[in-house]
Amino acid sequence: MAKLWRFLSILIVAAVCLGLMLVLGAPPAKVALAAGNMTIGIQPETTTVLPGTLFDIEVWVQNPDANDIYGCQARLDFDSSYFNVTGIDNGPVMTEIALTAFDNSNGTVDHDASMPLPPGDPTNATSILVATIHCQAHAVEGASTIDFVYQTRPPFRQTLVALSMTDYLESGNMSLMHGGMVKVGGPPAISVSPNSLAFNVIEEGENPPDRTLELCNLGTGTLNWNATDNDGWLSESPMSGSLGEDGCEDVTVSVDVTGMKAGDYSATITITGSAAVEIPVSLHIESATVPIPGGPANLSASALSISPQQVQPGQEVTISINVANTGGETGSYNAVLYINEVVEDSQTMSVAAGASKNVTFTVTKSQAGVYDISLAGQSGQFEVVSGGFFGGGLSTGSIIVIVVAVIVLIVGLFLIRRGTRRET
């Protein structure tokens, strides 16, 4: 029985793990450097500066296992549109490996010698500063990579760092070089998208779906921001925050139409940060009853319904409206459904005097976004959102795997319980 229990335990664990891996996805593979490798790289990896300022970048050799360094060839390529090199100070132990030549017109930094350090030199056991490169940013804002480039030095050395011959032949060369980035930018600068918002709703109906503003920091440094509005039917969440360099944050904008009458309303959301950005907001509330002109039948439309108002791609949305005839004769009406001002569908109905009929449409949309609805003079919205449970819902295959795993678990527990009863 013990063997059976162990076998079933392994089988159950394997089935459950397989199901979870297929549903959630396998964990990302880990990347590790081989033991003994030395590397050369830029420190800091990313340098952010204001236009016109002076700054330094450094080239370091990392030598964790104290291998002998035979020599160092260092050529760096950069975009001189954004900064120039003004000078170079070589590291204290690299007296025979000097970085002295630079060409701002071509955007390069080179060395003029490649002499070996003595094997076993005590400095080889530490991180070695090859050189400090002094630079000045231009007034042009942008980003420049700092890339290491092969330097051919026959017969053996075709990398920036020539390691001991064993390490050199086994290392893979380019994996030992790590470039950097210089970003030249102005002070914190706020960007807000979109630059306006519009809401549509039916009088005494449900509140419209929330909308989203994206706030981004286009400059350098930290941007502190606050959101305010000038009308009670608007609200924002969150109303303040901080954005680092290249940081973005979403602000949810909500509307509450409780007690409001049909008509057009306007308000302004103000985002203050590096500067004040104003976002105009419009709100249109349709009357609950809209007359349909033409003929003695006296038709009117009311009670536009959109359900649900937020769906996943491909999920059905039901749109309906009630058409009433308060006249003395039978009337005919052609209901045309518009989505984003384009005809989606239409239905023609006959409504007897004193009667009413519902007209219903069913639509699906695969693209995420907000869709504006117009039907019989009334308007509304629904929104298609991407994502969902486990990033978009479970596929049929994933559900099957989970079901199989659960069945295996149940059968295993049943057999274990049965075997336990026999033993007792």
C-alpha positions as CSV (number, residue, x, y, z in Angstrom):
1,M,0.0,0.0,0.0
2,A,2.9,2.4,0.7
3,K,4.2,1.9,-2.8
4,L,0.8,2.6,-4.3
5,W,0.4,5.7,-2.1
6,R,3.8,7.0,-3.3
7,F,3.0,6.3,-6.9
8,L,-0.3,8.1,-6.7
9,S,1.2,11.0,-4.9
10,I,3.8,11.5,-7.7
11,L,1.1,11.1,-10.3
12,I,-1.2,13.7,-8.6
13,V,1.6,16.2,-8.2
14,A,2.7,15.8,-11.8
15,A,-0.8,16.3,-13.1
16,V,-1.5,19.3,-11.0
17,C,1.8,20.9,-11.9
18,L,1.2,20.2,-15.6
19,G,-2.2,21.9,-15.4
20,L,-0.8,24.9,-13.7
21,M,2.1,25.2,-16.1
22,L,-0.3,25.1,-19.1
23,V,-2.6,27.6,-17.6
24,L,-0.2,30.0,-16.0
25,G,2.8,29.5,-18.3
26,A,6.2,28.0,-17.4
27,P,8.4,30.1,-15.2
28,P,11.0,32.2,-17.0
29,A,14.4,30.6,-17.4
30,K,17.2,32.0,-15.2
31,V,20.3,33.3,-16.8
32,A,23.7,33.0,-15.0
33,L,27.2,33.8,-16.1
34,A,29.7,31.0,-16.1
35,A,32.1,30.9,-13.2
36,G,35.5,32.5,-13.8
37,N,34.4,35.0,-16.4
38,M,35.7,38.6,-16.3
39,T,33.6,41.4,-17.7
40,I,34.1,44.9,-18.9
41,G,31.2,47.4,-18.6
42,I,30.0,51.0,-18.2
43,Q,29.2,52.4,-14.7
44,P,26.6,53.6,-14.1
45,E,24.7,51.6,-16.8
46,T,22.3,54.6,-17.3
47,T,23.4,58.2,-16.8
48,T,20.7,60.9,-16.9
49,V,21.8,64.5,-17.2
50,L,20.3,67.9,-17.9
51,P,21.2,69.7,-21.2
52,G,24.6,71.5,-21.1
53,T,25.8,69.9,-17.9
54,L,29.1,68.1,-17.3
55,F,29.1,64.4,-16.3
56,D,31.4,61.3,-16.0
57,I,31.1,57.7,-17.2
58,E,33.5,55.0,-16.1
59,V,34.8,51.8,-17.7
60,W,35.4,49.0,-15.2
61,V,36.9,45.5,-15.5
62,Q,35.2,43.0,-13.1
63,N,37.5,40.2,-12.2
64,P,35.8,38.1,-9.5
65,D,38.0,35.0,-9.7
66,A,41.4,36.8,-9.9
67,N,42.3,35.6,-13.4
68,D,45.3,37.1,-15.1
69,I,44.4,40.0,-17.4
70,Y,46.7,39.9,-20.4
71,G,45.5,43.2,-21.9
72,C,42.6,45.5,-22.7
73,Q,41.4,47.0,-25.9
74,A,38.6,49.5,-25.4
75,R,36.8,51.3,-28.2
76,L,33.4,52.8,-27.5
77,D,30.9,54.2,-30.0
78,F,28.4,56.9,-29.0
79,D,26.1,59.4,-30.6
80,S,27.8,62.8,-30.5
81,S,24.5,64.5,-31.2
82,Y,23.8,64.4,-27.5
83,F,27.2,64.8,-25.8
84,N,30.9,65.2,-26.4
85,V,33.9,63.7,-24.6
86,T,36.1,66.4,-23.1
87,G,38.9,64.3,-21.5
88,I,39.9,60.9,-20.1
89,D,41.6,60.0,-16.8
90,N,43.0,56.5,-16.8
91,G,42.6,54.2,-13.8
92,P,45.4,54.0,-11.2
93,V,46.5,50.4,-12.1
94,M,46.1,50.7,-15.9
95,T,49.2,52.7,-16.5
96,E,50.1,50.7,-19.6
97,I,46.6,50.5,-21.0
98,A,45.8,54.1,-21.6
99,L,42.5,55.4,-23.0
100,T,43.6,58.7,-24.5
101,A,42.1,59.1,-28.0
102,F,38.6,60.3,-28.7
103,D,36.9,61.6,-31.8
104,N,33.7,63.6,-31.2
105,S,33.0,64.0,-34.9
106,N,32.7,60.2,-35.3
107,G,31.6,59.5,-31.7
108,T,34.4,57.1,-30.7
109,V,36.8,56.6,-27.8
110,D,39.9,54.4,-28.4
111,H,43.1,53.4,-26.6
112,D,46.7,53.7,-27.9
113,A,48.3,50.7,-26.2
114,S,47.5,47.2,-25.1
115,M,50.3,46.0,-22.8
116,P,49.8,43.0,-20.5
117,L,49.7,43.4,-16.7
118,P,52.1,40.9,-15.0
119,P,50.4,37.6,-14.4
120,G,49.6,37.3,-10.7
121,D,49.6,41.0,-10.2
122,P,47.6,41.6,-6.9
123,T,45.4,44.2,-8.5
124,N,44.0,41.4,-10.7
125,A,42.0,40.1,-7.8
126,T,39.8,43.2,-7.6
127,S,37.5,45.3,-9.8
128,I,39.7,47.5,-11.9
129,L,38.9,51.0,-13.0
130,V,40.1,51.2,-16.6
131,A,39.2,54.9,-17.1
132,T,37.0,57.8,-16.3
133,I,35.6,59.6,-19.4
134,H,34.6,63.2,-18.9
135,C,31.7,64.4,-21.0
136,Q,29.4,67.4,-21.6
137,A,25.8,67.2,-22.7
138,H,24.5,69.2,-25.6
139,A,21.3,71.2,-25.6
140,V,19.6,68.6,-27.7
141,E,17.4,66.2,-25.7
142,G,17.6,62.5,-26.4
143,A,19.3,59.2,-25.6
144,S,22.6,57.7,-26.8
145,T,23.8,54.2,-26.2
146,I,27.5,53.6,-25.4
147,D,28.5,50.4,-27.3
148,F,31.6,48.3,-27.1
149,V,33.0,47.4,-30.5
150,Y,35.5,44.7,-31.6
151,Q,39.1,45.8,-32.1
152,T,41.1,43.4,-34.2
153,R,44.5,42.7,-32.8
154,P,45.9,39.5,-34.4
155,P,46.6,36.7,-33.8
156,F,44.5,36.2,-30.7
157,R,42.8,39.3,-29.4
158,Q,39.6,40.3,-31.0
159,T,37.7,41.4,-28.0
160,L,37.8,44.3,-25.7
161,V,39.1,42.3,-22.8
162,A,41.7,39.6,-23.6
163,L,41.5,37.2,-20.7
164,S,43.9,34.3,-19.8
165,M,43.9,32.1,-22.8
166,T,41.8,29.4,-21.2
167,D,39.1,31.9,-20.2
168,Y,39.3,33.6,-23.6
169,L,38.7,30.4,-25.6
170,E,35.8,29.3,-23.4
171,S,34.1,32.6,-22.6
172,G,32.1,33.5,-25.8
173,N,33.6,37.0,-26.0
174,M,30.7,39.4,-26.6
175,S,28.8,38.2,-23.5
176,L,31.6,39.8,-21.4
177,M,30.8,43.3,-22.6
178,H,28.1,45.5,-21.1
179,G,27.4,48.9,-22.7
180,G,25.6,51.8,-21.2
181,M,23.2,54.6,-21.9
182,V,23.3,58.4,-21.6
183,K,20.0,60.3,-21.5
184,V,20.0,64.1,-22.0
185,G,16.7,65.6,-20.9
186,G,15.1,68.7,-19.4
187,P,13.4,69.0,-16.1
188,P,10.3,67.0,-15.2
189,A,7.7,67.5,-17.9
190,I,4.1,66.2,-17.7
191,S,2.2,64.6,-20.6
192,V,-1.5,63.8,-20.4
193,S,-3.4,61.5,-22.9
194,P,-6.0,61.8,-24.3
195,N,-6.4,65.6,-24.3
196,S,-10.2,65.5,-23.8
197,L,-13.0,63.2,-22.6
198,A,-16.6,62.8,-23.6
199,F,-19.4,60.9,-21.7
200,N,-22.9,60.1,-22.9
201,V,-25.7,58.7,-20.8
202,I,-29.5,58.3,-20.6
203,E,-31.4,60.5,-18.1
204,E,-32.1,58.5,-14.9
205,G,-30.0,55.7,-16.3
206,E,-26.8,54.1,-15.1
207,N,-23.6,56.1,-14.9
208,P,-21.4,55.8,-18.0
209,P,-18.2,53.6,-17.9
210,D,-15.1,55.2,-16.4
211,R,-12.5,56.6,-18.7
212,T,-8.7,56.7,-18.2
213,L,-6.1,59.5,-18.4
214,E,-2.5,58.4,-18.8
215,L,0.1,60.7,-17.1
216,C,3.7,60.5,-18.1
217,N,7.0,62.2,-17.2
218,L,8.8,63.1,-20.4
219,G,11.7,64.8,-18.6
220,T,14.3,63.9,-16.0
221,G,14.0,63.9,-12.3
222,T,10.9,63.3,-10.2
223,L,7.5,64.8,-11.2
224,N,5.0,65.4,-8.5
225,W,1.4,65.9,-9.8
226,N,-2.1,66.7,-8.5
227,A,-5.5,66.4,-10.2
228,T,-8.5,68.8,-9.6
229,D,-11.8,69.5,-11.3
230,N,-14.4,72.2,-11.2
231,D,-17.7,70.3,-11.0
232,G,-19.3,67.9,-8.6
233,W,-20.3,65.2,-11.1
234,L,-16.6,64.5,-11.9
235,S,-14.1,62.5,-9.8
236,E,-10.5,61.3,-10.3
237,S,-8.6,58.5,-8.7
238,P,-5.8,58.8,-7.7
239,M,-5.7,62.6,-7.3
240,S,-2.0,62.9,-6.8
241,G,1.3,61.0,-7.3
242,S,4.9,61.0,-8.2
243,L,6.5,59.9,-11.5
244,G,10.2,59.1,-12.0
245,E,12.0,59.5,-15.3
246,D,10.0,57.8,-18.1
247,G,7.4,56.9,-15.5
248,C,3.7,56.7,-16.4
249,E,0.5,56.3,-14.3
250,D,-3.2,55.9,-15.1
251,V,-5.9,58.2,-13.6
252,T,-9.5,56.9,-13.6
253,V,-12.1,59.5,-14.3
254,S,-15.7,58.8,-13.1
255,V,-19.0,60.5,-13.7
256,D,-22.0,60.5,-11.3
257,V,-25.3,61.7,-13.0
258,T,-27.6,61.1,-10.0
259,G,-30.3,63.7,-10.0
260,M,-29.1,65.4,-13.2
261,K,-31.5,66.3,-16.0
262,A,-31.2,65.9,-19.8
263,G,-28.9,68.4,-21.4
264,D,-25.2,69.1,-22.1
265,Y,-22.7,69.8,-19.4
266,S,-19.0,70.7,-19.4
267,A,-16.2,70.7,-16.9
268,T,-12.4,70.8,-16.7
269,I,-9.8,68.5,-15.1
270,T,-6.6,70.3,-14.3
271,I,-3.4,68.3,-13.9
272,T,-0.6,70.3,-12.2
273,G,3.0,69.2,-12.3
274,S,5.8,70.8,-14.1
275,A,3.0,72.9,-15.7
276,A,-0.8,73.0,-15.6
277,V,-2.6,70.8,-18.2
278,E,-6.3,71.3,-18.7
279,I,-8.5,68.4,-19.9
280,P,-11.9,69.5,-21.1
281,V,-14.7,67.1,-20.2
282,S,-18.1,67.0,-21.9
283,L,-21.3,65.2,-20.6
284,H,-24.4,64.6,-22.7
285,I,-27.5,63.3,-21.0
286,E,-30.2,62.1,-23.3
287,S,-33.9,62.5,-22.5
288,A,-35.5,59.2,-21.4
289,T,-38.2,59.7,-24.1
290,V,-37.4,60.8,-27.6
291,P,-40.2,61.7,-30.1
292,I,-39.9,60.0,-33.5
293,P,-41.1,62.5,-36.1
294,G,-43.3,61.8,-39.1
295,G,-46.8,60.4,-39.6
296,P,-50.0,60.5,-37.4
297,A,-49.0,57.5,-35.4
298,N,-47.1,59.6,-32.8
299,L,-44.2,57.3,-32.1
300,S,-41.6,57.8,-29.4
301,A,-38.5,55.9,-28.2
302,S,-37.4,55.4,-24.6
303,A,-35.5,53.2,-22.2
304,L,-32.3,52.6,-24.2
305,S,-30.6,49.6,-22.6
306,I,-26.9,48.5,-23.2
307,S,-26.0,45.3,-21.3
308,P,-23.4,44.6,-20.2
309,Q,-21.6,48.0,-20.5
310,Q,-18.1,46.4,-20.1
311,V,-17.2,43.2,-21.9
312,Q,-14.2,41.1,-23.0
313,P,-13.3,40.9,-26.7
314,G,-15.9,38.7,-28.6
315,Q,-18.4,38.9,-25.7
316,E,-22.0,39.7,-26.8
317,V,-23.6,43.1,-26.0
318,T,-27.4,43.4,-26.0
319,I,-28.8,46.8,-27.1
320,S,-32.5,47.4,-26.9
321,I,-35.0,50.3,-27.0
322,N,-38.8,50.6,-26.5
323,V,-40.8,52.2,-29.3
324,A,-44.3,53.4,-28.2
325,N,-47.3,54.6,-30.3
326,T,-49.5,57.1,-28.5
327,G,-51.3,58.1,-31.7
328,G,-54.6,56.8,-33.2
329,E,-53.2,54.9,-36.1
330,T,-50.7,52.0,-36.6
331,G,-47.2,53.3,-37.3
332,S,-44.1,51.8,-39.0
333,Y,-40.6,52.6,-37.8
334,N,-37.2,51.6,-39.1
335,A,-34.8,51.4,-36.1
336,V,-31.2,51.9,-37.3
337,L,-28.3,51.1,-34.9
338,Y,-25.2,53.2,-35.2
339,I,-21.9,52.3,-33.6
340,N,-19.2,55.0,-33.7
341,E,-21.4,56.8,-36.3
342,V,-21.4,53.9,-38.7
343,V,-24.5,51.8,-39.4
344,E,-24.2,48.5,-37.6
345,D,-27.7,47.0,-38.2
346,S,-31.4,47.9,-38.7
347,Q,-34.9,46.5,-38.0
348,T,-38.3,47.6,-39.3
349,M,-41.3,47.2,-37.0
350,S,-45.0,48.0,-37.0
351,V,-46.5,49.4,-33.8
352,A,-50.3,49.4,-33.3
353,A,-52.1,52.5,-31.9
354,G,-51.7,52.6,-28.1
355,A,-49.1,49.8,-28.1
356,S,-45.3,49.5,-27.7
357,K,-42.6,47.2,-28.8
358,N,-39.0,46.5,-27.9
359,V,-36.4,46.3,-30.6
360,T,-33.2,44.4,-29.7
361,F,-29.8,44.1,-31.3
362,T,-26.9,41.8,-30.4
363,V,-23.4,42.9,-31.3
364,T,-19.8,41.7,-30.6
365,K,-16.5,43.5,-31.0
366,S,-13.0,42.0,-30.9
367,Q,-11.0,45.2,-30.5
368,A,-10.5,46.8,-27.1
369,G,-11.9,50.4,-26.9
370,V,-15.0,52.5,-26.1
371,Y,-17.9,52.2,-28.6
372,D,-20.5,55.0,-29.0
373,I,-24.1,53.8,-29.5
374,S,-26.9,55.8,-31.2
375,L,-30.4,54.3,-31.6
376,A,-33.7,56.1,-32.3
377,G,-32.2,59.4,-31.2
378,Q,-30.8,58.1,-27.9
379,S,-27.1,57.4,-27.3
380,G,-24.9,55.5,-24.9
381,Q,-21.6,53.6,-24.7
382,F,-20.1,50.2,-24.0
383,E,-16.4,49.3,-23.5
384,V,-14.4,46.3,-24.6
385,V,-11.5,45.7,-22.3
386,S,-8.6,43.3,-22.8
387,G,-7.2,41.0,-20.2
388,G,-9.2,39.1,-17.6
389,F,-8.7,36.0,-15.4
390,F,-5.2,34.7,-16.0
391,G,-4.6,37.3,-18.8
392,G,-7.7,36.9,-21.0
393,G,-9.5,33.8,-19.6
394,L,-8.9,30.1,-19.7
395,S,-8.7,28.4,-23.1
396,T,-10.6,25.2,-23.7
397,G,-7.4,23.2,-23.6
398,S,-6.5,24.7,-20.2
399,I,-9.9,23.9,-18.8
400,I,-9.5,20.3,-20.0
401,V,-6.1,20.0,-18.3
402,I,-7.5,21.3,-15.0
403,V,-10.5,18.9,-15.1
404,V,-8.1,15.9,-15.8
405,A,-5.9,17.0,-12.9
406,V,-8.9,17.2,-10.6
407,I,-10.1,13.8,-11.7
408,V,-6.7,12.2,-11.1
409,L,-6.6,13.8,-7.7
410,I,-10.1,12.4,-6.8
411,V,-9.3,8.9,-8.0
412,G,-6.0,8.9,-6.2
413,L,-7.6,9.9,-2.9
414,F,-10.3,7.3,-3.4
415,L,-7.8,4.5,-4.0
416,I,-5.7,5.6,-1.0
417,R,-8.7,5.6,1.3
418,R,-9.8,2.2,0.0
419,G,-6.4,0.7,0.5
420,T,-6.2,2.1,4.0
421,R,-9.6,0.5,4.9
422,R,-8.3,-3.0,3.6
423,E,-5.2,-2.7,5.8
424,T,-7.2,-2.0,8.9
